[in-house]
Amino acid sequence: MTTQWTNINDKTSIILTKKNGTKLTLNVGDCIKFTGLCGRPDGIIIIEFTTKNFKSEPSIGPIGMTYLPWRKDENKWATTAFSMRGNPRHIICYPTGFPHFGQHIEWDTVEIIENPEK
């Protein structure tokens, strides 16, 4: 699994290449779901992609992405959260983000879903 920018000058969209070669374009504002230990079956919304300082260290892809989970029982998006280590709602994108803080998910299970808010 790898992630890379669709356009290195625009940090709002990435291409996810799954192990089987399937490519999926993910954009800020997309709703996705995934399974596994950190799975979010009710979905999340992508808030932003995090990146390195491109002037000193250009990279082919993002470090990760921040998100808000859908609160099905409350019928709304969760609010932003922060801890001493940063945003706990930060998912690591490979390969660039591997050594950074965040959640490691099963990227091969990622699917784009309809926004549950609509």
N, C-alpha and C positions, 0 to 999 in steps of 0.2 A: 504494500500500500504506500502510495506517495501522494503528496499534495504539492501543487505549484501554482504560481500566480497565472491568471489568464492574461493579465497585462501588468507588467512589473511597475508601471507608473500609476496604476489604479489599484489600490489595496482593498477593493470591495468584492472581489470575486476570485475563486480558486477552482482548479480542476483536481478532483479526487480520482486517482487511478486505483481501482481495486485489484486484488491479487489475480483475478481472472481476466484482467485487461479492460474491464468495463470502466468507462469514464463518466463522471458525474460532475456537472458544474454547480458549485454552491456559491450563493450570493448573500451579502448582508441583507437581512430581512426575510430570508428563506426559513421555513419551518421544516425541521427534520426530526426523525426518530431513529433510535438504534437500540440494539439489545446487548446483553452481556452484563458484567458485574456493575458497571456504572450506567446501565441502560435507562433510557427515558422513553417508555412506551407511549406516554401521553404527548410527547413532543417538546421541542425547544425552539426558540427563535434565535437566529444568529444576530448578534449585536455588532460585533466588529472582528476583524482579523488582526492579531497582534504580530508585530514584526521587529526585526533588528533595526539599528540605525543604518540605513542604506548607504549613506555617504562613506562610512568606514568599513562596513561589512555587507555588501550586497548578497542577497540569497535568492535561490530559485523559488522559495515558498515561504509561507508564514511560520511563525513560531507556534501559533495556536489561534484559537478563536474564543471570544467570550459569548455568553448566551444567557438567556432567561428561560427557566422551565415553565411549562404550562401547569397551572394549578387546577386540575379538573374539578375537584370538589368546590373550589371557589369561583370557577369559570373566569379566570383571569391569569395574566402573566405574573410571575413572582417579581419581587423587587430586587434591585442590585444589592449584592452583598460583598463585604470586604473582610479580610482577616489580617493578621500580622504578616502573613506571607503574600498577601495580594488578593486578587479576586479568586475565590474558590470555585467560581463558575467559569473556569478557563480550561478548555480542552486542547491538548497538545496535538499539533500537526507534524507529521513526519515528512522528511527526515530532519528538517531544520530545527524543530522544537524539541527533539529528543532529550537534551540535557536540562530542560527548563521545568519549572514548577507548573503542575496542572494535572488534569485527569487524563488517563490513557484509556481510550475507548476502542471498541472493535469496529474499526472503520469500514470493514467489508459488509457490515450490517446497516450502514447508513442509507436511509431512504428519504426523499423529499415528500412531505405531506402537505395537505391543505391547512391553511392557518385556522386553528380551532376557534379563534376569536370572531371569525366571519360568520 
